[in-house]
Amino acid sequence: MTPTNPAGGPTSFVLVHGAYHGGWCWSRVRDLLQDRGHRVYTPSQTGCGDRAHLLDERITIDTFVEDITALILAEELHHVVLVGHSFGTRTVVGVADRIPNQLSHLVFLDGGFPTPGQSRLEVMTPAQREARIKSAQESSGGISIPPPAPEAFGLSDPDDIAWVQRRLTPQPFGTDTSPQKLSHEIGNGLPCTYVRCIEPEFDGVGTAADYAQQRQDWSYLTITGGHDAMVSNPRAVANLLESLA
């Protein structure tokens, strides 16, 4: 039987990748969900993945939000389960701020949250900020940040590491330097689930995970797998997402 949303028709998932990744990182989860009858979209945001050829200094966090908003509106999707991994959580928050009526559930997979009205760079420590700016300048004249090794995303299987290594692309630096303006509280009143990847834990999302746990109106779950659990444990991720549809 094909799963349906409350308005009839198959459930639509839109899966948003994190920094240095592209829509490719969701391919294993996508295939599992599609085999179960769901509609699944895995777009690459501007300048990333298969759209890395569009990388330039004009890309901002608003560009990322517009990428996903435009997809949902162009495809006329409703009752969308919108999933953001890592940096993609910021994109999801922005989309929910703009078009909540198209969405049914937000899922934050090991992600960090924006500080409304501020850029990601502004909320870093001075040492982190200085290192980030230096990396961007030295690698690309300030346009992008080079990707770290795949092991930084909690991967240990040699085949997974090689697969991810071939696909990682620089992250547009403008997504770090541009402020994210929100008109509503994070989540915009929609059902929200935060999923923490726990084997191993990724230190960079500890503050966001703590915030999510304190939100009494949200669900908080854990999943076995490192930060890139959609690569290392796609079946568990697919099962969890399907349970929220």
MDAnalysis code that builds the backbone (N, CA, C; Angstrom):
import MDAnalysis as mda
import numpy as np

u = mda.Universe.empty(735, n_residues=245, atom_resindex=np.repeat(np.arange(245), 3), trajectory=True)
u.add_TopologyAttr("name", ["N", "CA", "C"] * 245)
u.add_TopologyAttr("resid", np.arange(1, 246))
u.add_TopologyAttr("resname", ["MET", "THR", "PRO", "THR", "ASN", "PRO", "ALA", "GLY", "GLY", "PRO", "THR", "SER", "PHE", "VAL", "LEU", "VAL", "HIS", "GLY", "ALA", "TYR", "HIS", "GLY", "GLY", "TRP", "CYS", "TRP", "SER", "ARG", "VAL", "ARG", "ASP", "LEU", "LEU", "GLN", "ASP", "ARG", "GLY", "HIS", "ARG", "VAL", "TYR", "THR", "PRO", "SER", "GLN", "THR", "GLY", "CYS", "GLY", "ASP", "ARG", "ALA", "HIS", "LEU", "LEU", "ASP", "GLU", "ARG", "ILE", "THR", "ILE", "ASP", "THR", "PHE", "VAL", "GLU", "ASP", "ILE", "THR", "ALA", "LEU", "ILE", "LEU", "ALA", "GLU", "GLU", "LEU", "HIS", "HIS", "VAL", "VAL", "LEU", "VAL", "GLY", "HIS", "SER", "PHE", "GLY", "THR", "ARG", "THR", "VAL", "VAL", "GLY", "VAL", "ALA", "ASP", "ARG", "ILE", "PRO", "ASN", "GLN", "LEU", "SER", "HIS", "LEU", "VAL", "PHE", "LEU", "ASP", "GLY", "GLY", "PHE", "PRO", "THR", "PRO", "GLY", "GLN", "SER", "ARG", "LEU", "GLU", "VAL", "MET", "THR", "PRO", "ALA", "GLN", "ARG", "GLU", "ALA", "ARG", "ILE", "LYS", "SER", "ALA", "GLN", "GLU", "SER", "SER", "GLY", "GLY", "ILE", "SER", "ILE", "PRO", "PRO", "PRO", "ALA", "PRO", "GLU", "ALA", "PHE", "GLY", "LEU", "SER", "ASP", "PRO", "ASP", "ASP", "ILE", "ALA", "TRP", "VAL", "GLN", "ARG", "ARG", "LEU", "THR", "PRO", "GLN", "PRO", "PHE", "GLY", "THR", "ASP", "THR", "SER", "PRO", "GLN", "LYS", "LEU", "SER", "HIS", "GLU", "ILE", "GLY", "ASN", "GLY", "LEU", "PRO", "CYS", "THR", "TYR", "VAL", "ARG", "CYS", "ILE", "GLU", "PRO", "GLU", "PHE", "ASP", "GLY", "VAL", "GLY", "THR", "ALA", "ALA", "ASP", "TYR", "ALA", "GLN", "GLN", "ARG", "GLN", "ASP", "TRP", "SER", "TYR", "LEU", "THR", "ILE", "THR", "GLY", "GLY", "HIS", "ASP", "ALA", "MET", "VAL", "SER", "ASN", "PRO", "ARG", "ALA", "VAL", "ALA", "ASN", "LEU", "LEU", "GLU", "SER", "LEU", "ALA"])
u.atoms.positions = np.array([
    [0.847, -1.197, 0.000],
    [0.000, 0.000, 0.000],
    [0.883, 1.249, 0.000],
    [0.573, 2.227, -0.835],
    [1.327, 3.469, -0.896],
    [0.945, 4.371, 0.278],
    [1.935, 4.831, 1.078],
    [1.625, 5.731, 2.181],
    [1.004, 7.023, 1.662],
    [0.088, 7.603, 2.413],
    [-0.577, 8.825, 1.972],
    [-0.475, 9.905, 3.030],
    [-0.617, 11.146, 2.570],
    [-0.688, 12.249, 3.514],
    [-2.160, 12.541, 3.792],
    [-2.458, 13.411, 4.756],
    [-3.856, 13.641, 5.133],
    [-4.732, 14.159, 3.998],
    [-4.122, 14.766, 2.986],
    [-4.908, 15.289, 1.873],
    [-5.052, 14.274, 0.744],
    [-4.511, 13.076, 0.938],
    [-4.528, 12.066, -0.110],
    [-3.262, 12.147, -0.931],
    [-2.864, 11.024, -1.534],
    [-1.645, 10.983, -2.323],
    [-0.467, 10.554, -1.476],
    [0.656, 10.235, -2.120],
    [1.826, 9.752, -1.392],
    [2.453, 10.847, -0.528],
    [3.117, 10.448, 0.527],
    [3.837, 11.390, 1.377],
    [5.018, 11.965, 0.608],
    [5.232, 13.275, 0.739],
    [6.364, 13.939, 0.097],
    [7.420, 14.283, 1.141],
    [8.617, 13.805, 0.906],
    [9.764, 14.161, 1.722],
    [10.670, 15.075, 0.912],
    [11.137, 16.154, 1.526],
    [12.179, 16.985, 0.939],
    [13.360, 16.923, 1.898],
    [14.476, 16.398, 1.422],
    [15.647, 16.141, 2.250],
    [16.733, 17.149, 1.903],
    [17.137, 17.952, 2.869],
    [18.069, 19.057, 2.649],
    [19.432, 18.706, 3.245],
    [20.450, 18.779, 2.418],
    [21.804, 18.406, 2.845],
    [22.469, 19.498, 3.678],
    [23.565, 19.118, 4.316],
    [24.339, 20.048, 5.113],
    [25.546, 20.594, 4.365],
    [26.437, 21.256, 5.101],
    [27.610, 21.895, 4.508],
    [28.508, 20.879, 3.806],
    [29.072, 21.308, 2.678],
    [30.027, 20.537, 1.868],
    [29.377, 19.371, 1.119],
    [28.132, 19.076, 1.403],
    [27.445, 17.959, 0.788],
    [26.569, 18.442, -0.377],
    [25.816, 17.554, -0.941],
    [24.839, 17.867, -1.976],
    [23.702, 16.882, -1.850],
    [22.767, 16.949, -2.755],
    [21.646, 16.020, -2.703],
    [22.063, 14.570, -2.752],
    [23.249, 14.306, -3.299],
    [23.775, 12.935, -3.391],
    [23.834, 12.224, -2.054],
    [24.050, 12.953, -0.953],
    [24.261, 12.304, 0.345],
    [23.017, 11.574, 0.840],
    [21.861, 11.910, 0.266],
    [20.602, 11.293, 0.670],
    [20.221, 10.114, -0.210],
    [21.038, 9.736, -1.179],
    [20.610, 8.760, -2.180],
    [20.210, 7.417, -1.569],
    [20.889, 6.980, -0.541],
    [20.565, 5.683, 0.063],
    [19.229, 5.747, 0.800],
    [18.997, 6.845, 1.505],
    [17.715, 7.038, 2.196],
    [16.597, 7.238, 1.177],
    [16.880, 8.025, 0.153],
    [15.885, 8.274, -0.897],
    [15.404, 6.972, -1.528],
    [16.351, 6.109, -1.877],
    [15.975, 4.861, -2.544],
    [15.081, 4.004, -1.652],
    [15.394, 3.961, -0.358],
    [14.593, 3.162, 0.563],
    [13.174, 3.724, 0.680],
    [13.050, 5.039, 0.797],
    [11.734, 5.652, 0.933],
    [10.924, 5.538, -0.359],
    [11.587, 5.692, -1.480],
    [10.871, 5.563, -2.750],
    [10.380, 4.136, -2.965],
    [11.183, 3.166, -2.542],
    [10.759, 1.773, -2.665],
    [9.510, 1.476, -1.841],
    [9.267, 2.307, -0.828],
    [8.097, 2.130, 0.021],
    [6.914, 2.993, -0.444],
    [7.061, 3.657, -1.580],
    [5.953, 4.391, -2.175],
    [5.908, 5.875, -1.900],
    [6.925, 6.420, -1.230],
    [6.943, 7.848, -0.946],
    [7.529, 8.635, -2.112],
    [7.176, 9.905, -2.184],
    [7.836, 10.833, -3.104],
    [8.968, 11.512, -2.347],
    [10.150, 11.515, -2.937],
    [11.325, 12.039, -2.231],
    [12.101, 12.981, -3.145],
    [12.392, 14.161, -2.629],
    [13.171, 15.160, -3.352],
    [14.464, 15.414, -2.583],
    [15.590, 15.411, -3.295],
    [16.899, 15.609, -2.654],
    [17.687, 16.672, -3.421],
    [17.253, 17.918, -3.366],
    [17.916, 18.970, -4.142],
    [19.294, 19.325, -3.592],
    [20.168, 19.749, -4.481],
    [21.430, 20.365, -4.068],
    [21.218, 21.875, -4.033],
    [21.683, 22.507, -2.969],
    [21.557, 23.954, -2.860],
    [22.618, 24.635, -3.734],
    [22.361, 25.880, -4.081],
    [23.204, 26.591, -5.043],
    [24.670, 26.596, -4.612],
    [25.534, 26.167, -5.533],
    [26.971, 26.150, -5.268],
    [27.477, 24.867, -4.652],
    [26.580, 23.910, -4.428],
    [26.942, 22.667, -3.740],
    [26.673, 21.452, -4.624],
    [27.366, 20.347, -4.351],
    [27.095, 19.092, -5.031],
    [27.120, 19.241, -6.539],
    [26.074, 18.768, -7.193],
    [25.994, 18.854, -8.650],
    [25.761, 20.273, -9.146],
    [25.613, 21.224, -8.225],
    [25.463, 22.640, -8.590],
    [26.677, 23.455, -8.142],
    [27.806, 22.753, -7.941],
    [29.034, 23.419, -7.501],
    [29.547, 24.407, -8.542],
    [29.167, 24.204, -9.795],
    [29.607, 25.116, -10.859],
    [28.972, 26.501, -10.716],
    [27.977, 26.636, -9.843],
    [27.321, 27.918, -9.622],
    [27.903, 28.674, -8.424],
    [28.953, 28.146, -7.844],
    [29.555, 28.767, -6.662],
    [30.056, 30.176, -6.996],
    [29.627, 31.173, -6.218],
    [30.197, 32.519, -6.313],
    [29.919, 33.270, -5.016],
    [30.416, 34.503, -4.964],
    [30.367, 35.276, -3.721],
    [28.982, 35.808, -3.400],
    [28.019, 35.680, -4.317],
    [26.682, 36.235, -4.075],
    [25.763, 35.281, -3.321],
    [26.177, 34.072, -3.098],
    [25.337, 33.085, -2.413],
    [25.257, 33.415, -0.923],
    [24.046, 33.443, -0.394],
    [23.821, 33.710, 1.029],
    [22.916, 32.630, 1.606],
    [22.644, 32.711, 2.885],
    [21.708, 31.768, 3.498],
    [20.321, 31.944, 2.892],
    [19.982, 33.154, 2.473],
    [18.696, 33.368, 1.806],
    [18.631, 32.612, 0.483],
    [19.766, 32.500, -0.200],
    [19.796, 31.726, -1.442],
    [19.394, 30.284, -1.180],
    [19.968, 29.713, -0.126],
    [19.643, 28.331, 0.235],
    [18.155, 28.184, 0.566],
    [17.625, 29.124, 1.325],
    [16.206, 29.078, 1.690],
    [15.336, 29.189, 0.435],
    [15.724, 30.073, -0.465],
    [14.960, 30.248, -1.704],
    [15.023, 28.995, -2.580],
    [16.170, 28.309, -2.587],
    [16.295, 27.071, -3.356],
    [15.204, 26.080, -2.986],
    [15.047, 25.853, -1.696],
    [14.109, 24.827, -1.232],
    [12.670, 25.330, -1.288],
    [12.457, 26.596, -0.957],
    [11.124, 27.177, -1.067],
    [10.613, 27.093, -2.504],
    [11.476, 27.442, -3.454],
    [11.084, 27.422, -4.867],
    [10.753, 26.009, -5.336],
    [11.515, 25.020, -4.872],
    [11.237, 23.630, -5.234],
    [9.843, 23.216, -4.762],
    [9.543, 23.495, -3.510],
    [8.259, 23.089, -2.933],
    [7.101, 23.767, -3.662],
    [7.265, 25.051, -3.962],
    [6.194, 25.771, -4.645],
    [6.065, 25.335, -6.105],
    [7.181, 25.136, -6.788],
    [7.129, 24.745, -8.198],
    [6.518, 23.363, -8.382],
    [6.815, 22.464, -7.445],
    [6.260, 21.109, -7.514],
    [4.864, 21.023, -6.907],
    [4.392, 22.156, -6.357],
    [3.069, 22.226, -5.716],
    [2.914, 21.141, -4.652],
    [3.904, 21.072, -3.778],
    [3.901, 20.063, -2.717],
    [3.155, 20.589, -1.500],
    [2.446, 19.684, -0.847],
    [1.729, 20.009, 0.389],
    [1.965, 18.893, 1.402],
    [1.794, 19.211, 2.675],
    [1.993, 18.235, 3.757],
    [3.388, 17.612, 3.657],
    [4.364, 18.460, 3.410],
    [5.744, 18.005, 3.217],
    [6.402, 17.705, 4.553],
    [7.092, 16.562, 4.618],
    [8.007, 16.295, 5.721],
    [9.346, 16.865, 5.280],
    [9.752, 17.974, 5.883],
    [10.952, 18.704, 5.483],
    [12.082, 18.375, 6.453],
    [13.148, 17.821, 5.919],
    [14.240, 17.292, 6.738],
    [15.525, 18.054, 6.441],
    [16.185, 18.537, 7.476],
    [17.465, 19.211, 7.305],
    [18.553, 18.517, 8.081],
    [19.671, 18.243, 7.420],
    [20.822, 17.639, 8.083],
    [21.879, 18.705, 8.335],
    [22.404, 18.744, 9.545],
    [23.531, 19.607, 9.887],
    [23.222, 21.064, 9.519],
    [24.028, 21.693, 8.653],
    [23.782, 23.074, 8.261],
    [22.428, 23.222, 7.572],
    [21.936, 22.143, 6.973],
    [20.634, 22.184, 6.306],
    [19.484, 22.496, 7.245],
    [19.696, 22.301, 8.536],
    [18.683, 22.677, 9.520],
    [18.370, 24.166, 9.432],
    [19.387, 24.977, 9.172],
    [19.191, 26.424, 9.049],
    [18.304, 26.746, 7.848],
    [18.532, 26.021, 6.763],
    [17.687, 26.197, 5.583],
    [16.239, 25.832, 5.905],
    [16.049, 24.710, 6.568],
    [14.706, 24.239, 6.911],
    [13.982, 25.257, 7.791],
    [14.690, 25.819, 8.756],
    [14.088, 26.838, 9.617],
    [13.618, 28.022, 8.776],
    [14.433, 28.425, 7.799],
    [14.065, 29.546, 6.942],
    [12.865, 29.246, 6.066],
    [12.803, 28.035, 5.525],
    [11.663, 27.648, 4.694],
    [10.383, 27.619, 5.526],
    [10.464, 27.048, 6.714],
    [9.296, 26.992, 7.592],
    [8.817, 28.383, 7.984],
    [9.730, 29.333, 8.083],
    [9.377, 30.708, 8.411],
    [8.562, 31.337, 7.292],
    [8.785, 30.873, 6.049],
    [8.149, 31.495, 4.883],
    [6.868, 30.789, 4.433],
    [6.910, 29.454, 4.367],
    [5.765, 28.733, 3.769],
    [5.296, 27.597, 4.692],
    [4.905, 27.896, 5.914],
    [4.498, 26.835, 6.838],
    [3.300, 26.032, 6.362],
    [2.433, 26.646, 5.567],
    [1.218, 25.943, 5.153],
    [1.491, 24.788, 4.199],
    [2.688, 24.756, 3.602],
    [3.038, 23.649, 2.722],
    [3.643, 22.462, 3.486],
    [3.898, 22.646, 4.757],
    [4.674, 21.674, 5.516],
    [3.831, 20.989, 6.583],
    [4.186, 19.738, 6.878],
    [3.477, 19.008, 7.933],
    [4.381, 18.668, 9.108],
    [5.689, 18.558, 8.868],
    [6.591, 18.155, 9.945],
    [7.995, 18.604, 9.580],
    [8.715, 19.116, 10.559],
    [10.121, 19.478, 10.383],
    [10.974, 18.480, 11.147],
    [12.024, 17.994, 10.488],
    [12.950, 17.070, 11.129],
    [14.354, 17.665, 11.047],
    [14.987, 17.804, 12.198],
    [16.333, 18.360, 12.273],
    [17.292, 17.218, 12.619],
    [18.062, 16.763, 11.637],
    [18.974, 15.645, 11.831],
    [20.357, 16.163, 12.192],
    [20.683, 16.110, 13.492],
    [22.000, 16.504, 13.980],
    [22.391, 17.885, 13.461],
    [21.458, 18.809, 13.558],
    [21.688, 20.132, 12.984],
    [21.879, 21.218, 14.021],
    [22.316, 22.382, 13.529],
    [22.451, 23.572, 14.362],
    [21.400, 24.591, 13.973],
    [21.051, 25.481, 14.897],
    [20.007, 26.461, 14.644],
    [20.599, 27.860, 14.483],
    [19.944, 28.687, 13.665],
    [20.408, 30.064, 13.515],
    [20.063, 30.909, 14.732],
    [20.835, 31.951, 14.917],
    [20.476, 32.993, 15.864],
    [19.813, 34.095, 15.045],
    [18.499, 34.277, 15.196],
    [17.773, 35.208, 14.317],
    [18.424, 36.588, 14.261],
    [18.608, 37.083, 13.045],
    [19.173, 38.403, 12.839],
    [20.684, 38.448, 12.820],
    [21.328, 37.310, 13.069],
    [22.781, 37.264, 13.073],
    [23.281, 36.202, 12.096],
    [24.513, 36.384, 11.658],
    [25.136, 35.398, 10.791],
    [25.771, 34.304, 11.640],
    [26.050, 33.185, 11.008],
    [26.733, 32.097, 11.715],
    [28.110, 32.558, 12.183],
    [28.764, 33.357, 11.375],
    [30.097, 33.835, 11.731],
    [30.062, 34.685, 13.000],
    [29.023, 35.481, 13.160],
    [28.921, 36.379, 14.307],
    [28.833, 35.642, 15.634],
    [28.241, 34.461, 15.645],
    [28.038, 33.752, 16.908],
    [29.181, 32.784, 17.219],
    [30.188, 32.733, 16.353],
    [31.368, 31.911, 16.641],
    [32.256, 32.618, 17.654],
    [33.138, 31.883, 18.287],
    [34.140, 32.498, 19.150],
    [35.119, 33.279, 18.274],
    [35.827, 34.246, 18.845],
    [36.793, 35.002, 18.037],
    [37.824, 34.103, 17.336],
    [38.271, 33.064, 18.015],
    [39.257, 32.165, 17.415],
    [38.646, 31.390, 16.250],
    [37.426, 30.905, 16.427],
    [36.749, 30.187, 15.351],
    [36.509, 31.099, 14.148],
    [36.100, 32.328, 14.441],
    [35.811, 33.282, 13.373],
    [37.075, 33.590, 12.573],
    [38.155, 33.834, 13.274],
    [39.419, 34.156, 12.611],
    [39.894, 32.996, 11.733],
    [39.784, 31.771, 12.256],
    [40.215, 30.592, 11.490],
    [39.335, 30.394, 10.263],
    [38.052, 30.676, 10.415],
    [37.110, 30.494, 9.309],
    [37.408, 31.488, 8.180],
    [37.611, 32.733, 8.545],
    [37.911, 33.764, 7.556],
    [39.237, 33.467, 6.860],
    [40.221, 33.055, 7.616],
    [41.532, 32.729, 7.046],
    [41.422, 31.575, 6.055],
    [40.669, 30.548, 6.417],
    [40.495, 29.400, 5.539],
    [39.836, 29.808, 4.227],
    [38.817, 30.650, 4.317],
    [38.121, 31.102, 3.109],
    [39.034, 31.942, 2.221],
    [39.782, 32.829, 2.832],
    [40.667, 33.700, 2.052],
    [41.777, 32.905, 1.375],
    [42.382, 31.996, 2.109],
    [43.521, 31.264, 1.572],
    [43.114, 30.246, 0.512],
    [41.916, 29.690, 0.634],
    [41.502, 28.635, -0.287],
    [40.814, 29.154, -1.543],
    [40.145, 30.337, -1.426],
    [39.314, 30.765, -2.556],
    [39.163, 32.274, -2.679],
    [39.980, 33.015, -1.962],
    [39.815, 34.464, -1.987],
    [38.561, 34.927, -1.280],
    [38.056, 34.106, -0.357],
    [36.897, 34.481, 0.452],
    [35.565, 34.002, -0.080],
    [35.574, 33.176, -1.124],
    [34.313, 32.723, -1.723],
    [33.754, 31.482, -1.032],
    [34.637, 30.600, -0.568],
    [34.159, 29.325, -0.019],
    [35.100, 28.796, 1.041],
    [34.611, 27.751, 1.743],
    [35.389, 27.036, 2.757],
    [35.655, 25.627, 2.229],
    [36.904, 25.176, 2.233],
    [37.177, 23.820, 1.735],
    [36.621, 22.761, 2.679],
    [36.205, 21.625, 2.153],
    [35.619, 20.583, 3.012],
    [36.674, 19.896, 3.867],
    [36.273, 19.442, 5.059],
    [37.163, 18.634, 5.887],
    [37.197, 17.198, 5.369],
    [37.994, 16.362, 6.023],
    [38.040, 14.941, 5.683],
    [36.711, 14.289, 6.066],
    [36.285, 13.257, 5.346],
    [35.009, 12.593, 5.659],
    [34.921, 12.074, 7.093],
    [36.039, 11.738, 7.683],
    [36.025, 11.244, 9.059],
    [35.457, 12.273, 10.030],
    [35.512, 13.559, 9.651],
    [34.960, 14.612, 10.504],
    [33.459, 14.485, 10.671],
    [32.819, 13.748, 9.757],
    [31.372, 13.564, 9.810],
    [30.985, 12.239, 10.474],
    [31.913, 11.664, 11.228],
    [31.608, 10.459, 11.989],
    [31.630, 9.189, 11.180],
    [32.286, 9.210, 10.023],
    [32.352, 8.018, 9.174],
    [33.615, 7.208, 9.486],
    [33.459, 5.894, 9.453],
    [34.602, 5.022, 9.743],
    [34.770, 3.908, 8.716],
    [33.694, 3.547, 8.025],
    [33.794, 2.501, 7.021],
    [34.591, 3.017, 5.813],
    [35.631, 2.294, 5.383],
    [36.477, 2.779, 4.280],
    [35.695, 3.058, 3.000],
    [34.706, 2.229, 2.702],
    [33.925, 2.449, 1.484],
    [33.085, 3.726, 1.585],
    [32.494, 3.970, 2.769],
    [31.730, 5.199, 2.969],
    [32.638, 6.419, 2.870],
    [33.812, 6.315, 3.472],
    [34.758, 7.432, 3.447],
    [35.163, 7.764, 2.014],
    [35.465, 6.740, 1.234],
    [35.864, 6.964, -0.159],
    [34.720, 7.549, -0.974],
    [33.514, 7.053, -0.739],
    [32.330, 7.514, -1.469],
    [32.065, 8.990, -1.195],
    [32.147, 9.377, 0.078],
    [31.903, 10.769, 0.461],
    [33.052, 11.663, 0.000],
    [34.280, 11.193, 0.132],
    [35.447, 11.983, -0.259],
    [35.355, 12.434, -1.719],
    [34.873, 11.568, -2.588],
    [34.777, 11.891, -4.009],
    [33.744, 12.975, -4.291],
    [32.843, 13.207, -3.368],
    [31.699, 14.067, -3.647],
    [31.664, 15.386, -2.877],
    [32.424, 15.494, -1.813],
    [32.409, 16.728, -1.032],
    [32.850, 17.917, -1.887],
    [32.202, 19.059, -1.676],
    [32.544, 20.285, -2.397],
    [32.652, 21.444, -1.405],
    [33.364, 22.500, -1.759],
    [33.469, 23.659, -0.859],
    [32.108, 24.248, -0.528],
    [32.022, 24.825, 0.657],
    [30.791, 25.464, 1.124],
    [30.839, 26.957, 0.821],
    [29.802, 27.502, 0.187],
    [29.770, 28.949, -0.058],
    [29.927, 29.732, 1.245],
    [30.934, 30.591, 1.307],
    [31.225, 31.302, 2.545],
    [30.146, 32.329, 2.875],
    [29.433, 32.792, 1.850],
    [28.369, 33.756, 2.099],
    [27.255, 33.232, 2.975],
    [27.120, 31.903, 3.056],
    [26.099, 31.341, 3.946],
    [26.507, 31.489, 5.409],
    [27.794, 31.695, 5.654],
    [28.287, 31.948, 7.008],
    [28.233, 33.427, 7.373],
    [28.465, 34.290, 6.384],
    [28.601, 35.717, 6.669],
    [27.290, 36.488, 6.596],
    [26.254, 35.895, 6.014],
    [24.977, 36.594, 5.869],
    [24.052, 36.305, 7.048],
    [23.369, 37.331, 7.576],
    [22.448, 37.103, 8.697],
    [21.190, 36.382, 8.233],
    [20.615, 35.595, 9.123],
    [19.362, 34.907, 8.815],
    [18.241, 35.604, 9.571],
    [17.372, 36.238, 8.818],
    [16.267, 36.979, 9.412],
    [15.023, 36.107, 9.460],
    [14.414, 36.026, 10.631],
    [13.205, 35.218, 10.817],
    [12.080, 36.092, 11.340],
    [10.880, 35.822, 10.864],
    [9.711, 36.558, 11.323],
    [8.963, 35.824, 12.426],
    [9.339, 34.567, 12.673],
    [8.655, 33.740, 13.659],
    [9.672, 32.967, 14.482],
    [9.194, 32.385, 15.555],
    [10.031, 31.525, 16.378],
    [10.494, 30.327, 15.556],
    [11.668, 29.806, 15.885],
    [12.193, 28.639, 15.178],
    [11.157, 27.512, 15.204],
    [10.836, 26.997, 14.035],
    [9.814, 25.959, 13.906],
    [8.471, 26.486, 13.459],
    [8.208, 27.772, 13.729],
    [6.985, 28.457, 13.283],
    [5.711, 27.686, 13.622],
    [5.706, 27.042, 14.794],
    [4.504, 26.369, 15.275],
    [4.230, 25.018, 14.660],
    [5.101, 24.546, 13.788],
    [4.911, 23.247, 13.143],
    [5.394, 22.114, 14.049],
    [4.892, 20.893, 13.863],
    [5.453, 19.748, 14.582],
    [6.934, 19.595, 14.226],
    [7.764, 19.471, 15.241],
    [9.210, 19.392, 15.024],
    [9.804, 18.198, 15.765],
    [10.756, 17.546, 15.127],
    [11.497, 16.465, 15.757],
    [12.988, 16.696, 15.559],
    [13.710, 16.686, 16.661],
    [15.170, 16.778, 16.590],
    [15.740, 15.379, 16.769],
    [16.661, 15.001, 15.884],
    [17.276, 13.672, 15.928],
    [18.770, 13.840, 16.150],
    [19.254, 13.315, 17.277],
    [20.687, 13.398, 17.596],
    [21.373, 12.096, 17.199],
    [22.432, 12.213, 16.437],
    [23.247, 11.051, 16.069],
    [24.253, 10.812, 17.199],
    [24.302, 9.594, 17.698],
    [25.017, 9.374, 18.958],
    [26.212, 8.428, 18.888],
    [26.521, 7.856, 17.742],
    [27.665, 6.944, 17.691],
    [28.525, 7.230, 16.474],
    [29.522, 8.140, 16.579],
    [29.820, 9.007, 17.728],
    [29.013, 10.307, 17.670],
    [28.972, 11.020, 18.807],
    [28.314, 12.317, 18.819],
    [29.183, 13.356, 18.116],
    [28.522, 14.312, 17.489],
    [29.192, 15.407, 16.800],
    [29.151, 16.629, 17.714],
    [30.312, 17.093, 18.154],
    [30.367, 18.172, 19.145],
    [29.718, 19.462, 18.664],
    [29.739, 19.690, 17.364],
    [29.274, 20.969, 16.842],
    [27.799, 21.250, 17.002],
    [27.003, 20.247, 17.387],
    [25.559, 20.469, 17.505],
    [25.064, 20.310, 18.942],
    [25.964, 20.274, 19.892],
    [25.563, 20.083, 21.280],
    [24.617, 21.155, 21.787],
    [24.898, 22.409, 21.467],
    [24.045, 23.510, 21.915],
    [22.652, 23.408, 21.309],
    [22.588, 23.061, 20.024],
    [21.287, 22.922, 19.362],
    [20.498, 21.755, 19.931],
    [21.183, 20.646, 20.209],
    [20.504, 19.495, 20.789],
    [19.942, 19.834, 22.165],
    [20.698, 20.580, 22.946],
    [20.214, 21.004, 24.263],
    [18.969, 21.881, 24.123],
    [18.999, 22.790, 23.162],
    [17.842, 23.663, 22.917],
    [16.625, 22.823, 22.551],
    [16.831, 21.839, 21.665],
    [15.718, 20.998, 21.220],
    [15.114, 20.212, 22.377],
    [15.965, 19.718, 23.255],
    [15.468, 18.945, 24.401],
    [14.634, 19.803, 25.335],
    [14.933, 21.085, 25.371],
    [14.211, 21.985, 26.268],
    [12.868, 22.448, 25.694],
    [12.672, 22.218, 24.408],
    [11.412, 22.601, 23.783],
    [10.348, 21.548, 24.092],
    [9.417, 21.885, 24.951],
    [8.400, 20.931, 25.376],
    [7.438, 20.562, 24.253],
    [7.360, 21.409, 23.235],
    [6.448, 21.153, 22.126],
    [7.111, 20.369, 20.987],
    [8.364, 19.978, 21.150],
    [9.094, 19.212, 20.138],
    [9.325, 17.784, 20.615],
    [9.616, 16.906, 19.658],
    [10.062, 15.549, 19.981],
    [11.584, 15.505, 19.854],
    [12.191, 14.678, 20.685],
    [13.651, 14.533, 20.659],
    [13.982, 13.045, 20.605],
    [14.714, 12.633, 19.576],
    [15.054, 11.230, 19.370],
    [16.549, 11.089, 19.137],
    [17.044, 9.875, 19.311],
    [18.434, 9.584, 18.993],
    [18.485, 8.457, 17.971],
    [19.607, 8.387, 17.267],
    [19.775, 7.366, 16.246],
    [21.221, 6.871, 16.261],
    [21.392, 5.578, 16.040],
    [22.728, 4.998, 16.012],
    [23.408, 5.381, 14.707],
    [24.568, 5.975, 14.827],
    [25.300, 6.418, 13.647],
    [25.962, 7.745, 13.927],
    [27.029, 8.046, 13.186],
    [27.702, 9.324, 13.333],
    [26.939, 10.448, 12.655],
    [27.582, 11.589, 12.530],
    [26.930, 12.793, 12.014],
    [26.313, 12.552, 10.637],
    [26.987, 11.820, 9.776],
    [26.440, 11.472, 8.457],
    [25.692, 10.141, 8.507],
    [24.726, 10.054, 9.393],
    [23.984, 8.793, 9.567],
    [23.225, 8.406, 8.317],
    [22.852, 9.366, 7.497],
    [22.145, 9.028, 6.260],
    [23.038, 8.268, 5.293],
    [24.362, 8.338, 5.523],
    [25.324, 7.559, 4.745],
    [25.644, 6.242, 5.439],
    [25.945, 6.322, 6.737],
    [26.420, 5.143, 7.458],
    [25.309, 4.220, 7.937],
    [24.101, 4.763, 8.156],
    [22.982, 3.947, 8.636],
    [21.681, 4.401, 7.975],
    [21.613, 4.315, 6.636],
    [20.449, 4.863, 5.927],
    [19.139, 4.186, 6.265],
    [19.167, 2.891, 6.574],
    [17.912, 2.206, 6.882],
    [17.298, 2.749, 8.171],
    [18.132, 3.000, 9.164],
    [17.606, 3.559, 10.411],
    [17.030, 4.949, 10.184],
    [17.697, 5.742, 9.355],
    [17.199, 7.086, 9.065],
    [15.878, 7.004, 8.294],
    [15.818, 6.130, 7.296],
    [14.589, 5.974, 6.509],
    [13.433, 5.503, 7.387],
    [13.699, 4.544, 8.267],
    [12.649, 4.035, 9.157],
    [12.131, 5.140, 10.067],
    [13.054, 5.956, 10.592],
    [12.650, 7.026, 11.499],
    [11.811, 8.049, 10.745],
    [12.250, 8.441, 9.554],
    [11.508, 9.438, 8.789],
    [10.128, 8.928, 8.422],
    [10.037, 7.674, 8.049],
    [8.747, 7.098, 7.675],
    [7.802, 7.096, 8.873],
    [8.342, 6.890, 10.057],
    [7.491, 6.867, 11.254],
    [6.902, 8.245, 11.569],
    [7.495, 9.299, 11.010],
    [7.027, 10.653, 11.265],
    [6.096, 11.163, 10.165],
    [5.961, 10.400, 9.090],
    [5.154, 10.846, 7.942],
    [3.669, 10.896, 8.304],
])
